[in-house]
């Protein structure tokens, strides 16, 4: 009897896996945060301000912002910088290539009101994705 778990991958699958790995290495450094407890509309204001900036300038801008999404976006940006450092990219020339803030699910909650009624309200969630690329 042969063991089914030790079967080798066909050459085509190995080649495809190598190509995917190489594409990840060549592409931009990315980081994402899923299910963040902020509405996408509030976070997009900061994302639009940071997009296209050099990384150091973007981190400085986010450090001094008074908005609720600034610490969250700064945390994702720090993670993307760490990923770029891990891939041996030059950190001095990195630019925030793309920032996406997408809507996620909602937490549905209820608030007690007069006469025994309940009023629903929704706490919105969002996904934040940051891509860093070398300046061209």
BALOBA-1460 file (C-alpha; in Angstrom, 3 decimals):
// residues 136
<rec num="1" residu="x" x="0.000" y="0.000" z="0.000"/>
<rec num="2" residu="x" x="1.166" y="3.511" z="-0.762"/>
<rec num="3" residu="x" x="0.644" y="6.428" z="1.568"/>
<rec num="4" residu="x" x="-1.707" y="9.021" z="0.016"/>
<rec num="5" residu="x" x="-0.291" y="11.944" z="2.024"/>
<rec num="6" residu="x" x="3.203" y="11.718" z="0.552"/>
<rec num="7" residu="x" x="2.186" y="12.106" z="-3.080"/>
<rec num="8" residu="x" x="4.132" y="14.676" z="-5.039"/>
<rec num="9" residu="x" x="2.569" y="17.694" z="-6.693"/>
<rec num="10" residu="x" x="2.515" y="17.684" z="-10.470"/>
<rec num="11" residu="x" x="5.104" y="19.918" z="-12.104"/>
<rec num="12" residu="x" x="2.445" y="22.339" z="-13.361"/>
<rec num="13" residu="x" x="1.195" y="23.039" z="-9.823"/>
<rec num="14" residu="x" x="4.736" y="23.575" z="-8.562"/>
<rec num="15" residu="x" x="5.383" y="26.010" z="-11.372"/>
<rec num="16" residu="x" x="2.174" y="27.919" z="-10.634"/>
<rec num="17" residu="x" x="3.069" y="28.100" z="-6.939"/>
<rec num="18" residu="x" x="6.528" y="29.443" z="-7.764"/>
<rec num="19" residu="x" x="5.036" y="32.071" z="-10.088"/>
<rec num="20" residu="x" x="2.593" y="33.206" z="-7.377"/>
<rec num="21" residu="x" x="5.437" y="33.435" z="-4.867"/>
<rec num="22" residu="x" x="7.544" y="35.482" z="-7.282"/>
<rec num="23" residu="x" x="4.604" y="37.814" z="-8.016"/>
<rec num="24" residu="x" x="4.189" y="38.442" z="-4.276"/>
<rec num="25" residu="x" x="7.890" y="39.246" z="-3.973"/>
<rec num="26" residu="x" x="7.881" y="41.631" z="-6.945"/>
<rec num="27" residu="x" x="4.644" y="43.422" z="-6.090"/>
<rec num="28" residu="x" x="3.989" y="46.134" z="-3.513"/>
<rec num="29" residu="x" x="4.254" y="45.480" z="0.229"/>
<rec num="30" residu="x" x="0.763" y="45.217" z="1.671"/>
<rec num="31" residu="x" x="-0.930" y="45.082" z="5.046"/>
<rec num="32" residu="x" x="-4.587" y="44.912" z="5.969"/>
<rec num="33" residu="x" x="-6.810" y="45.106" z="9.016"/>
<rec num="34" residu="x" x="-10.167" y="43.353" z="8.883"/>
<rec num="35" residu="x" x="-13.323" y="44.244" z="10.792"/>
<rec num="36" residu="x" x="-12.162" y="47.566" z="12.237"/>
<rec num="37" residu="x" x="-14.767" y="49.273" z="14.446"/>
<rec num="38" residu="x" x="-15.040" y="52.502" z="12.445"/>
<rec num="39" residu="x" x="-17.285" y="53.448" z="9.563"/>
<rec num="40" residu="x" x="-15.665" y="53.396" z="6.145"/>
<rec num="41" residu="x" x="-16.764" y="56.960" z="5.480"/>
<rec num="42" residu="x" x="-14.778" y="58.310" z="8.449"/>
<rec num="43" residu="x" x="-11.658" y="56.322" z="7.584"/>
<rec num="44" residu="x" x="-11.731" y="57.269" z="3.881"/>
<rec num="45" residu="x" x="-11.102" y="60.932" z="4.712"/>
<rec num="46" residu="x" x="-7.694" y="60.027" z="6.126"/>
<rec num="47" residu="x" x="-7.023" y="57.468" z="3.406"/>
<rec num="48" residu="x" x="-7.490" y="60.145" z="0.750"/>
<rec num="49" residu="x" x="-5.118" y="62.475" z="2.619"/>
<rec num="50" residu="x" x="-2.357" y="59.858" z="2.918"/>
<rec num="51" residu="x" x="-2.547" y="58.303" z="-0.560"/>
<rec num="52" residu="x" x="0.510" y="59.113" z="-2.686"/>
<rec num="53" residu="x" x="2.624" y="60.491" z="0.186"/>
<rec num="54" residu="x" x="6.076" y="59.275" z="1.213"/>
<rec num="55" residu="x" x="5.808" y="56.912" z="4.179"/>
<rec num="56" residu="x" x="7.553" y="59.139" z="6.730"/>
<rec num="57" residu="x" x="5.376" y="62.108" z="5.844"/>
<rec num="58" residu="x" x="2.230" y="59.961" z="6.057"/>
<rec num="59" residu="x" x="3.216" y="58.617" z="9.493"/>
<rec num="60" residu="x" x="3.854" y="62.162" z="10.743"/>
<rec num="61" residu="x" x="0.491" y="63.342" z="9.413"/>
<rec num="62" residu="x" x="-1.345" y="60.455" z="11.087"/>
<rec num="63" residu="x" x="0.490" y="60.928" z="14.391"/>
<rec num="64" residu="x" x="-0.885" y="64.471" z="14.766"/>
<rec num="65" residu="x" x="-4.406" y="63.955" z="13.421"/>
<rec num="66" residu="x" x="-7.326" y="64.320" z="15.822"/>
<rec num="67" residu="x" x="-9.602" y="61.919" z="13.929"/>
<rec num="68" residu="x" x="-10.741" y="58.531" z="15.218"/>
<rec num="69" residu="x" x="-9.312" y="56.598" z="12.273"/>
<rec num="70" residu="x" x="-5.781" y="58.022" z="12.547"/>
<rec num="71" residu="x" x="-4.404" y="55.469" z="15.067"/>
<rec num="72" residu="x" x="-5.972" y="52.602" z="13.125"/>
<rec num="73" residu="x" x="-4.561" y="53.726" z="9.776"/>
<rec num="74" residu="x" x="-1.179" y="54.394" z="11.402"/>
<rec num="75" residu="x" x="-1.126" y="50.858" z="12.776"/>
<rec num="76" residu="x" x="-1.814" y="49.348" z="9.333"/>
<rec num="77" residu="x" x="0.810" y="51.615" z="7.757"/>
<rec num="78" residu="x" x="3.386" y="50.525" z="10.364"/>
<rec num="79" residu="x" x="2.583" y="46.909" z="9.563"/>
<rec num="80" residu="x" x="3.051" y="47.533" z="5.834"/>
<rec num="81" residu="x" x="6.429" y="49.175" z="6.530"/>
<rec num="82" residu="x" x="7.458" y="46.127" z="8.586"/>
<rec num="83" residu="x" x="6.405" y="43.862" z="5.706"/>
<rec num="84" residu="x" x="8.455" y="45.954" z="3.275"/>
<rec num="85" residu="x" x="11.452" y="45.757" z="5.618"/>
<rec num="86" residu="x" x="11.053" y="41.985" z="5.772"/>
<rec num="87" residu="x" x="11.178" y="41.875" z="1.961"/>
<rec num="88" residu="x" x="14.404" y="43.958" z="1.964"/>
<rec num="89" residu="x" x="12.825" y="46.982" z="0.254"/>
<rec num="90" residu="x" x="14.452" y="50.412" z="0.610"/>
<rec num="91" residu="x" x="12.378" y="52.090" z="3.330"/>
<rec num="92" residu="x" x="13.528" y="55.623" z="2.489"/>
<rec num="93" residu="x" x="11.992" y="55.545" z="-0.991"/>
<rec num="94" residu="x" x="8.649" y="53.955" z="-0.096"/>
<rec num="95" residu="x" x="5.440" y="55.737" z="-1.075"/>
<rec num="96" residu="x" x="1.868" y="54.936" z="-0.037"/>
<rec num="97" residu="x" x="0.757" y="53.581" z="-3.401"/>
<rec num="98" residu="x" x="-2.811" y="52.693" z="-2.477"/>
<rec num="99" residu="x" x="-5.115" y="52.824" z="0.540"/>
<rec num="100" residu="x" x="-8.478" y="51.101" z="0.360"/>
<rec num="101" residu="x" x="-11.198" y="51.368" z="2.971"/>
<rec num="102" residu="x" x="-14.072" y="48.980" z="2.300"/>
<rec num="103" residu="x" x="-17.301" y="48.437" z="4.171"/>
<rec num="104" residu="x" x="-17.505" y="45.294" z="6.265"/>
<rec num="105" residu="x" x="-20.424" y="43.905" z="8.242"/>
<rec num="106" residu="x" x="-22.469" y="45.678" z="10.869"/>
<rec num="107" residu="x" x="-23.070" y="45.087" z="14.542"/>
<rec num="108" residu="x" x="-26.795" y="45.472" z="15.100"/>
<rec num="109" residu="x" x="-27.665" y="46.780" z="18.543"/>
<rec num="110" residu="x" x="-30.805" y="48.081" z="20.241"/>
<rec num="111" residu="x" x="-31.343" y="51.076" z="22.497"/>
<rec num="112" residu="x" x="-34.201" y="51.055" z="25.041"/>
<rec num="113" residu="x" x="-36.704" y="53.844" z="24.496"/>
<rec num="114" residu="x" x="-39.922" y="55.077" z="26.068"/>
<rec num="115" residu="x" x="-42.992" y="52.865" z="26.560"/>
<rec num="116" residu="x" x="-40.971" y="49.638" z="26.319"/>
<rec num="117" residu="x" x="-39.890" y="50.181" z="22.728"/>
<rec num="118" residu="x" x="-36.449" y="49.471" z="21.324"/>
<rec num="119" residu="x" x="-34.703" y="51.502" z="18.635"/>
<rec num="120" residu="x" x="-32.202" y="49.690" z="16.433"/>
<rec num="121" residu="x" x="-28.875" y="51.250" z="15.485"/>
<rec num="122" residu="x" x="-25.948" y="49.881" z="13.508"/>
<rec num="123" residu="x" x="-22.287" y="49.968" z="14.444"/>
<rec num="124" residu="x" x="-20.391" y="49.873" z="11.168"/>
<rec num="125" residu="x" x="-17.207" y="47.917" z="10.504"/>
<rec num="126" residu="x" x="-14.622" y="48.367" z="7.762"/>
<rec num="127" residu="x" x="-11.581" y="46.721" z="6.163"/>
<rec num="128" residu="x" x="-8.422" y="48.816" z="5.688"/>
<rec num="129" residu="x" x="-5.747" y="47.794" z="3.147"/>
<rec num="130" residu="x" x="-2.475" y="49.665" z="2.555"/>
<rec num="131" residu="x" x="-0.034" y="49.048" z="-0.321"/>
<rec num="132" residu="x" x="3.488" y="50.492" z="-0.355"/>
<rec num="133" residu="x" x="5.660" y="50.722" z="-3.452"/>
<rec num="134" residu="x" x="9.045" y="52.287" z="-4.188"/>
<rec num="135" residu="x" x="8.905" y="55.815" z="-5.599"/>
<rec num="136" residu="x" x="9.244" y="55.811" z="-9.353"/>
